[in-house]
Every structure is written in C-alpha cells, then in structure tokens.
Amino acid sequence: MSEASLLASPFLHSNSGIHSDSFYASLIGSSTHKPQLRQIHARLFVLGLQLSSFLITKLIRVSSSFGDLRFARKVFDGLPRPQIFPWNAIITGYSKNNLFQDALLMYSKMQLARVSPDSFTFPHLLKACSGLPNLQMGRLVHAQVLRLGFEADGFVQNGLIALYAKCRRMGSARTVFEGLPVSKRTVVSWTAIVSAYAQNGEPLEALEIFSQMRKMDVELDCVALVSVLNAFTCLQDLEQGRAVHGSVVKMGLETEPDLLISLNTMYAKCGQVETAKILFGKMKSPNLILWNAMISGYTKNGYAKDAIDAFHEMIIKGVRPDTISITSAVSACAQVGSLEQARWMDEYVGRSDYRDDVFISSALIDMFAKCGSVECARSVFDRTLDRDVVVWSAMIVGYGLHGRAREAISLYRAMERGGVQPNDVTFLGLLMACNHSGLVREGWWFFNRMTDHKINPQQQHYACVIDLLGRAGHLDQAYEVIRCMPIQPGVTVWGALLSACKKHRHVGLGEYAAQQLFSIDPTNTGHYVQLSNLYAAARLWDRVAEVRLRMKEKGLSKDVGCSWVEVRGRLEAFRVGDKSHPRYEEIERQVEWIENKLKESGFVAYKDASLHDLNDEEAEETLCSHSERIAIAYGLISTPQGTTLRITKNLRACVNCHAATKVISKLVGREIVVRDTNRFHHFKDGVCSCGDYW
C-alpha cells in the first residue's frame, strides 16, 4: 500500500484497526514531505498517542531531516516531561542543521530538567561546540564526559578531538587521543587525529600518526586518505602524494569526490597542472570545491589564462562562485595584465553578492594596479566603505608599483589618522614607492619605523632598502645593512646589491654579491646574466666571455625576452627573432619606420645596454630588435590613433629601450604603459613616470 493510500485509509482515521506504535513509526519513517508529518502528528492526538516518547522522537528526527526544526521543536515542546531520547533527537536535529547555538541552548534546558546525558548526546553536542566554535563550552562538556565515565567511548573521543582541532588546541586533541585505549582506536579515531593535524598546518605530525596507524594495520578509509593527501600537499611532497594516489587506485576509490579534490589540489600545488587537469576531467559534474581547486591551481602555477577560462566555464555551467574562486580569478587577471579583462571581473563582482567583501576589494585593487591602472585601483578603494589594513595596504602597494611615492605616503598618513595600524605589507608598499621614486631619506625613515610597530623586516623589506640605497650610490651603506641583518640574506637581497653595483659599475662588490647568489641558487640564469651585465657595463668583455662559458658548461641559457601587448582585450606575445606572427611583414615595416623616426629626432642608441662586444651597426640592430619594440610596433598598427598601449615584459626594461620608448611616445602621440619585472613605466609626451629612476 502506498503512503498516500495509507494516509487516506480508514484504518488511520477510525478508532479500530492498526493503532500500534510500530505502525505509526513506520508511517513516519516513510514520509516524504512535511504535510504528511503534520497529518500523522494530528492523528496521534486523536488516538491519544501524542505523549508516546518513541513516536515523538521519531517525528523529531524525520522533521529535522527535512530541515523543519520549527515543527520538530513544536512536537518536542508538546511533551511535558521528555526523557533522554527526545532530548537527544532535538539536540541532534539542531546540530545536523548547523543551528549550533540552539543545540547548546537545548542542552542547557536538558540539564535544568535534570535529565542525564548519554553517549549519544555528546557527539552532536561537541559538533555544536566545534561549529561555533566555543572552546569554553567544549571544555565544560569534556568535564561532564569525564564525570559520567564516557571518556573511553570512541565517538565521544572523536568529537573531542575535532573540537580541540577546530579551536587550534592540538595538545589537548593529542591528549584525548592518547587517552583512548589502543583496543578501542578505530579507523575513525585514527583519522580524526590525522585530520586534526593536517587541518591545523602540522603535516609532519599528521604523517607521524599516519605511520603509527599503518603499523597497527588499521584499514584505511576515504577520510584517512584525504587527510594524508592534505599533509603531503602542505609539504609539496609529490613523490609520496603519488604513492597515496596509487593506493587510492588499488582500493577502487579513484572516483570518490573528496579524494579527487584532494588529489587535484595536491598535483596543482606541486606544479603538476596537466595531471590535475586530467583528474578534473574525470568528474561528470564538478562541485564548487573542485572548481576552486582547479582555478587556484592554475593561478598559483602561472596558468593565468587557463584560470580565467575555467572561471568563465564554471559560471556558464551554473556553478555559483564563492570568495575563493573569485579571489583566484581576480589574481589570475592580475597576472595576465589585461585591463579589459580586469574591468570585466570588476563588473562581475559588482553584480554579485561579494561586491562589499573586503578581501575581494583588496584583490581588485591589486589587480587594477598590476594591470596598469592605478586610477581604477583608487576607484575601488574609494568605494570600499569598511577599509581594514589589507585594503589600505593594497592601495599603498599599488601606488608603490607605479612609483607614486607622494600618493602612497599621503595615503599612509590618512590611514594613521583613521586609527588603522600598519602591517608588514603596508611598509613594503611604502618602501617600494620610495625606492621607485628615489626618496632615500623617506624610505630609510619608514624602514626604521617598522620596529616602532613591532614589525620585523623580512627579505623583501631588506631588498627594497638595499635597492634604494644602492641605486642612489650608497653602496657601502647598503652592504653594511646586509652585514647587520638579523636574518640570513636571501636571493632578493644579494640580487638588489648586484643590480646596484651594475648601475654604478662597482665590479669588486658586485662580484662578491654574485658569489653569494651562486652559492644560494646556483642554477638561476638571472644571476649569471646580472654579473655579465655588470662586466658589460664596465666594458670587461673578456669577463663577459668567461661568464658565458660558465653558463654553457652548466647548461644554462639566458631567458628569451618576451613582451605582450593588449589589443581589443587580447594579449599578443612577441619574442626576439620570432617571425611566426601572421602580420610579421607589417610589424617589421613599422619597426623600421620607428627606427627611422628615432634617428630623425636625433635619438642615439645607448650601446652599453647590449651585452655583446659588437661594432656600432651590429649593436644598434640588436637593440632595436628587443621584444617590447616589436610589441609597440604591433600596437601602433592594430589600434586607433590616441589609444594607450599597454605592454608587459618578462624581463627588466633595458636602458636603451627605456630611452627610446620615451621618444616614441612623443613621436606617435600615445601614452605607452610598460610593466616589466620591477615596476610600471608610464611614457607620455617624451617623459616617463619614473623620472628616469628605476
């Protein structure tokens, strides 16, 4: 007989026939929607069964499973003196529906009613404490667990471990686990402590427990494998992660969604984006978490365009993005550097529920700054009402990237007046701004001000200061700062000193800096190129040859210059010597036109910018074939007169190209925005925003 016919049956509506608790319990359990439960509840009153603890408990559980906690509570309140079972049902219902405060309130009422909890009460009560989280209440519950003798119950102990893990009290979590007799440690117990360590960023401890678990021959389940994969992901241990993947395949769990997400994240974080993409493709309907793993994996590994494409695909397929997916996509736009794409992303956020999200606002500010529009970045900043230190710092860093020190310092003063305390990123932005503007005194003052705010300078702060002092010619002072650093100088610090030595042709100190770099990072091509640049600037061509030979012996080659120019929302890439572009001949003619115009204007190429000991004609030909010159030529033939050209370069702009681009901007009447690896340059009317200080 169907449920509908049961409800319509004369047996249900008469005073004879089937009136047993088991009949109505079965009817309640088979209900598929809320009206049925209300009808059954009404019938219980007619039959005098409204006080049946068994049936009322069943009603509470089923209505809770429908998410109808209001009805569940009404049913519960109809009991004059409920015993433990209805209490457990209503507490469980609130906890499972994430109404954690209500669950704790009901527990307080239960205590006032002098009903003693049992082992079924505590797991859901502890889940509520974890969900809030409420450590103080959790400890009170723990005390009751001990007082009532449930400390050896596996489910209760797992709840306690989860509580302490959520509250970041791993010492307490470990104590609870160690207190559980070995004979009562199930796979759930082991998994709970492994997960706790993994979730709290302690992967080594997680793997130590996992190793013990394997020695005890505990059978692995999906949750344990997810936890250990997360630990290997934190350590970026690709080899061990692959070994776990092998176990997953052997156990036939490769289609489990949670494991696919963990495997996808592990491979993406370890730089194996193609493998992550294959796993992603195995999911018929990827959920939000998997989309987030894929988009963030693309973004963090430099596959910015793929990240943006995935974000668009996600929206098309009807998956609603959250803060994680939006922030990853915004970061990808910042990497790509397309202002048109950045504007689309800003408009999308403006139409979403996250338009007032402070974290996303700070990401948008950073995105616009890195896409070359500090004005758009400031617009986002101005419309953000709830500005925390992250938002202020993002705008200050944006000004720093563009060398607008006065605006950065002015904003910092406004931030101080607003009572917002600066952080390490704030000072990094200020130091960048002063560095790119040559404000040595101001930069030094901000650097020393960090300790007043109890902020310890890190590698990036020291690198900025060394660059600031070094490029201003204070090489001895820069070296003294390095010598007195309380932390070991890293690549960025020694690299800044070597760059300054190149600028001022200080060969001895530059060679010392280069040796430090070679010892720290011996396979980085950039260090050898920097040293070669120093020798070339000093016209020590025999030493240039020695560096080249050393690179050849180590199998190192100089990075090929590449520049991107944005045309109608698309980024076109150009490399030195690449003739594959379909409009190559037009581009080549435009390059020749530019060079002729430069000569007519009296521009003379700065030959020392070339690393080759070539004659004048050869050097000039080498210099004018740099990738940004080709990108400018393409931009000129592909956009209307007056359009701003936006170019991104994978290397630092050379002296010659910088000087030439200033003249070109005046000759063609265009603003040319160039983003190199160091900063932004805004060329307009023959002048660069950096004031020739970069």
N, C-alpha and C positions, 0 to 999 in steps of 0.2 A: 504493500500500500504506500502511495506517495505521501510526502509531507503535507501537501495541500489537502489531500483526501483525509489524512489523519486529523487535521485541524477542523475539517468540516464533518467529521464522523460523529454519529450520535453517541458513540462511546465516550467522546471527550466532553460532550455537552449534557450528558444525562447523569443521574446520581447512581447509576448502576454500571456494571461493566468493569473496565480496567481502570482502577484508581491507584495502582501501586506506585511507589516511589521510582521503581526501576523503569516503568513505562514512561513517566514524565521526564526522568533523567535522560532516557534515550531520545525522547522527543526534543528536549532542549539541545542535546548534543548534535542532533541532525538539522537544527535550524540554520537557515542560510541568510536571513536578514532580520533586522531589528523588529519590525512589526510582529513577526512570529513570536519572538521572545516576550513582547508585551502582552500578546494574546494568551500565551501559556501562563504568564505571571498572574493575569486576571483570573484565569480558570483555577489556579491554585487557591485563590481566596474563596472562590465559590465552594471548592471541595474541602476547605479547612486545612490545606497543606501549606499555607503561607509562612508557617513557622518551622517548616522542615529544614533543618540545618543542611542536610545533604542536598536538597533541591535548590535552596537559596545559594549555596556555594557554587553549584553547577551553573546557575543563572549568572552569577557574578563573573565567573570565568569566561563563559561564552560571550557575554555582552562586552567584557573587556577585550576579548579577541577581535570584536567588531570595532573597537575604539570608542564604544559608547560608555564612557566612565560615569557620565551623569546618571544614566539609568542604573548602572552597576551600584553606584553609591546609594541611590534611592532604594533599591532592593535590600542592600545591606542595612540601611537605617531602619528598615521595617522589622528587623529582629530586635526584640527587647534586650536580650542578654546573649549576644553572639559568642560562640565558643571559638576555639583556635582556628578551625577550618575556614569559616567565612572571613576571619581577620586575615589569614594568610592569602586568601583569594583576592581581597580588595587591595592589600599591600602589593601583591604580585602584579595585579592589573595596572595600578598606578606606575609601578617601576618599569614594566614592559612597554608602557606607552610614554616613557620618559617624563612622567609627571612626578619627578623625584621629591619635590618638596611636599606634595600631597602624600606620598608614600611614608615619609618620615613623620608627618603630622598624624597619620593613622596609627603609626606605631606608638606615638606618644599617647594617643587615646586608648590604645590597647593596654598600655602599662597602667594608665589611670583606672581602667576597668579590671585590673589585677588578673589579666589573662596571661599566662606564662608562654613565652615564645618557644618554638621547637626548631629542629634542624631545617625545616622548610621555610621558616620565617627569615632566617639570617641571610641566605644568599641574595635574595631580592632586596632586602634592606641594605646590604652592603653595596649592591649595584647602585642604589639610590644615592648613597654617600659618595660613591665614586663619580656618579654622573654630575653632581653639583659643581665641583667636588667639595665635600665638607669633612675635613680631617678630624676636627674636634668631635663631631657626632660619630664619625667612624671609630674613633678610639673608645668612645662610650659603649658602642655596640660590641667592640672587641672585648672590653671588660666584661660585658654580660655573657659573651661566648665562653670566656674562661670560667666565670662564676657558675654557669649552668652546665659546664662539662662537655661542650661541643668542640673543644679545640682539636680533636682528632678526626672530626668529620671532614672528608675531602672537599665537598662542595663549599662548606663554610670557609675552609682554609684558602681555597682558590679565590673566593670573594674578598678575603682579607688581603691576599697578595695583590689582586687587581686594584683594590682601594689604595694601598700604600704606593703602588707603582704610579697610579694616576696623580697622587699627591707628591710624587718625586721623593718618597721616603724608602729608598731601596734597602737601607739597612734593616728597617722594620720588615719589609717584604721578605728578605732573606732569612730573618729570624723565624718568621712564621713558617716558611718552607722547611727549614732545618728542624723545626719542632714537630713536623708531621712524621710519624713512624715510617720507615722505609717500606714496610709491607703495605702501607696504605697510600703510597705515592703512585697514583695512576698517571696515564699519559696526559690527562687534563692538568694534574698538579705540576708535572714537569714543564708542560707547555706554558702554564701560567707564569712561572718564574723566568723562563727563557724569553717569553714575550715582554715581560716587565722590563728586563734589562735592555732588550732590543729597542723598545719604545722610548726608553729614557737615555738613549745615546750612549749606552755602555756595551758595545758589541763584543768586546773581549770577554767580559763576564758572561754574556749570553752564550758565547761559544764554549766557555769552560763548563757551564751547566749542561749544555747540549752534549758535550763529550762524556760527562758523567752519565747522562741519560742513555747514550749509546752503549756504554759499558754495562749498564744494567739490563741491556736487551729490551728496553721499552719500545714497543711498536710505535712507529711514527705515524702521525696523522697530518691532515692538511694544515691545521693551525700551527703545529710544530715546524713544519717545513717553511711556512710563510715567515715565521719568526726568525728562523736561522738564515733564511734568504735576506731578510732585512738587515741582519747583523753583518753578513758578508757585503751587502750593498754599502753600509756605513764605512766599512773598511776598504771598499772598492777592490775586493779580492775576487777577481774574475775567475781564477782557476778553481777555487773552492765553490764559487757560485755555480760554475758549470758542472761540478761534481754533484751538487744538490739537484741540479736540473736533470742529470742522469737518473738519480733516484726517483724523481718525480715521474719520469717516463716509464721506468721499470714498474712503478706502483700503479700505473694507469691513471694518474691524476693530472695529466697534462692539459685537460680541458676544464679543470676547476677554475672558476673566475678569479678567486683570490690569489691562487698560485700564478695564474697568467699575469695578473697585475704586478705581483712581486718579481717575477722573472723579467717582465718587461722593464720595470724600474731598475733592476739590477744591471741588465745589459746596457740600458741607456746611460746610467750613471758611470758605468765602466767604459763608456765610449763606443760600445758595440751597437750603434744605432740601427744598422741594417738587420741584425738579429732581432732586435726589439721590434722592428717593423714587421718582420715575418710572424712573430708571435701575435702581434696586434691584429694582423690579417686573419688569424685563426678564429677570432671572435666574431660570431654572427651579428651580434648587437652589442658592441662595446658600451659599457656603462660610463658614467661621468668620471669615475676614479681612473679607469683605463685610458680614457681620452686625456685626462690630466697628466698621467704618467708619460704618455707619448709626446704630448705637446711640450712639457717641461724637459723631456729627454732631448728632443730636437733643439730646443732653445739653449740648453746648457752645453751642448756639444757643437754649437756653431752652425746647426742646420736651421737657420732662422727662417728662410723662405718656406721650408717644409713645415715648420711650426705654424706659420701663418696660414698655409694651405690647409693644414689639419684643423685649425680653429674654424676656418670657413666651412669645411666639410662637416664638422661637428654641429654647427648651427643649422646647416641645410638638413641634416638628418634628425633634427628636432631634439637634440640633447642640449639642455639649458646649461650654459657655462656658470661656474662659480668663481669666487675670488682667485682661486689657484689657476684656473685655466685662463682667466682674463689677464692676470698679472704676468703669466708666462708669455701670452700672446703680445702683450704690451712690450715686454722685454725683447721679444723677437723683432718687433717693429723697430726698436731702438738699435738693434744690431744691423738690420737691413739698411736703415738710414733714409728710407723713403718718406718724405714729408707728406705726400698724398696718402700713403698707407697709414701714416700716423694720424692724419686728420680723420680718416675713416674710422680708426679704432676709437678716437676720442668721441666721435659722433655715436658710435655703437654704445659706449659706456654711458653717454648722456641719456640714451633711451632706455637703459637697463635699470635694475634696482640697485646698482652699485655706484651710481653717479656721485653719492655722498660718502663713499668709502674712502677713508683717509689713506689707507695703504695703497689703493689703486690710484688715488690722486697723486701721490708721491711718485708712483711708477710712470704716470702720464707726464709729469713734469720732467722726469729724467728722459723719457722717450723723446719729447719735443726738443729738449736741449741737445740730445745726441743726433737728432735729425736736422739740426742746423737752425732751428727757430726758437731763440731764447724768448721772443715775444709771445709765441704760443704757450711756451712753458710758463711765462709770467701770468698769462690769462688764466690758466688752470689754477695757479697758486692763488690769484686774486679771488676766484670764485669758490675756493675751498674755505668753508667757514670754521670748521673745527681743526685748526692747524696745530699739530704736535711737532716735536723736534724733527721727526722724519720728513715732514713736508717742508719745514723751514730749511733743513739741510739739503734736500733735493734741489731747491731753488738756488741756494748758495753754490752748490756744486755745479749747477747749470751755468751760472754766471762765470764760475771758475774755468769751465771748459772753453768758454768763449773769450777769456781774458778780460772780462769786465769787472775789474777789481773794485772800482768805486761803488758799483751797484751791489756787489757782494758784501762789502764792508758796511754799506748803508743798511742792507737788509739784516745783517748781524746785529747792528745797533738797535734796529726795530724789534728784533727777536728778544734782545736783552730787556728792552723796555716792557715787552709783553710778559716778562717773567718766565720765559721758556729757557730751560737750562740746555746749553750746547752739548753735543756728544762728539765722538771721535770723527764722524763723517762731516760734521759742521766745520771742524778745524781743517780737515783735509780739503774741503771746498775753498776755504779762505786761503790756505797755503797755495793751492793751485792757482787761484785768482791772482795773488801777489806774485807768484812765480812767473805767470804768463804776461804780467804787466811790468815786471822788473822793479816791483816795490820791495826792495830788500829790507829796509828798516821796518816797514809794516809787517812783512812776512815773519821776520825774526821775532817781533813783538808777539804775534799770535802764537808762534811756536812755543815761546816761553810761558804764554798764558795758559796753555793746556794743563800744566801741573796745578794751577790755581783751582781748576775744576776737577782735580783728582783724575785726570785722564793721562794715561801713559802713552807717549808717542809710539807708533808702530812703524814697520818698514816703510809704508807709503808716505807717512809724515816725514820721516828722515830723508827719503828720496827727494821729496819736494824741496826740503830745506837745502839739501846738497846741490840740487839743480839751481835753486835760487841764488845761492852764494857763488857757486861755480861759474854760472853764466855771466854773473856780474864781475867776474875776475878775482873773487876772494877764494882762490883755490886752497891756500894754506889753512884758512879758517874752516873751509868745507872738510878738509882732511882731518882737522882737529876734532870736528863734530863726530866724524866717523870713529875716530880713535877712542872717543869718550862714550860711545854708545853703550847703554846697559844691556842691549841685546846684540846678538851676532849679526853683523851687517849682511844683508842678502843681496840677491842679484840686482834688484832695482836701485839699491843704494850705490853699489860699485858701478853700475851702468850709468847712473847720473853723473858720477865723478868722471868717468871715462869720456862721456859726451862733452862735459865742460872742458876737459883737457884738449879735446879735439878742436873746440871753438877757439881756445887760446894757445893752441899748438905747444902745450906743455908735455913733451914726449916722455920725460922721466916718470912723472907721477901717473901719466896715462898708462904707461907700460905696467906699472905696479898694480893699478886698478884692473887692467886686463888679466894679469896673472891671477888675481883673486877670483875674477869671474870664471876663468878656465878651470880653477880648482873646484868651484862650486857647481858649475854647469858646463862640463867640457864639450858637449855635443851641440851647443846652441850656436848656430851660424852667425847670429846677430853680433855676438861678442867679437868674433874674428873680423867681421865687416867694420865694426866700430874702430878697432885697432888699425885696420887697413886705412880707414878714413883719416885717422889721426896722422899716420905716416904720409898719406897723400897730401894732406893739408900742409904738412911740413916739407913736402917735396922730397921725401926719403923713398925714392922709387925702388931701391934695392930691398928695403924692408917690406914694402908693399908686396914685392915678388915673393919674399920669404913667407909672408902670411898666406898668400895664395897657395903656395906649395904645401904648407902645413894643412890647409883646408883640404887640398886634394888628397893628401896622404890619409886624412881622417874620413874621406868620403863625404865631405860637406860641400854644399854648393849654396851660393847666395840666393836668397829669395827673389823670385822674379817680381818686378814691380807690376802692380795691377791697380787700375782705377775704375770706379763705377760712376756713371753719370745718370741722373734720373731724367727720363723723357716721358711725359704723359703717364706717370705712375709706374713706369717700368724702369728697372735698372739695367743698363747695358755695360758690360765689362770689357775692358781693353787692357791687353798686356803688351809689353815691349816685343816687337817683332812679329806679333800675331796679325796675319793677313786674311783671316777667315771671315771677317765681317762682310755681309753682302754689299755694304756701301763703302768698301775699303778704298776704292779709287777716288770717290768723292771726298772721303776723310783725308786721304793723302794730299789731294789738291788744296784742301782747306788748311792743312798743316803748313804746306808751302806758302800759302797766302799769309798766314800768321807770321811765319818767319821773315818773309819779305817786308811786312808792315813793321815788324820789330826793328829790322835793320834801318828802314827809312826813318824811324823815330829816333835813331841813334843808340838803341839798346846794344850793349856789348855783353856777350855771354861771360859768366864768371867761370873760368876754366878749371879752377881748383875744385869745383863741385864734381868733376869727373874723377874716378879712381884710376883711370888709365893714363899712362905716360905717353900721350898721343900728341901729334902735331896739332896746330890750331884748327885746321879744317876738319880733321877727324874728331877732335874733341867737341867741336860745335855740332857736328852731325849726331854724335852720341847723346849730347844734352837735349837736343830738340826732339829726340825720339822717346823721351820719357813718357810713361803711360798717361799722366794727367794732361799733358799737352794734346795727346790724341783724343782723350775724353772731352776736352774743351772744344776741339775741332768738331767732333760729332755733335756736341750740344748746340754749337752755333748753326750747323746746317739742318738741325732737326727741330728747332723751336723758334717761335716768332721773335722778332726784334724786341728787345727790352725784357725778355724772360730771364729770371735769375737762374743761373746754372748751379746745380748742387752736385758736388763731386766728393767721393770718398776714396781714400788711397790706403793701401795696405802697408805702406812704409812712410817714414817721416819725409816731408817735402824737402827737397834739396835747395840749397841757396839760390842756384840758377833759376829753377822753376818758380820759386817764390818771387824773385825779382821780375821774371818775365810775366808772371800772371798779373802782377800789379799793372804793368804797362798794357797788357792785353785788355784788362777791364776798362781802361780808359779808351783804348783804340776802338773797341766794339760797343761801348756804351752799355755794358752789362755789369750787374753785380755777380760775382763768382764766389760761391761759398765752398771752401775745401776743408774736408775733415781728414786729417792724417792721424797717425797713431798717437800723436801727442796732444793735439788740440784742434780748435776750429780757427780758420782764417777767413775773414770776410773782406774780399777785394772789391773796391768800388772807386771809380774815378782816379785810378792810379795809386790808391793808398790801401794798405792792409790794416785791419783792426788791431793786429798785434803790435803795430808801431815798429815793425822790423825787429821785434824782440821775441824770439822763440827758440 
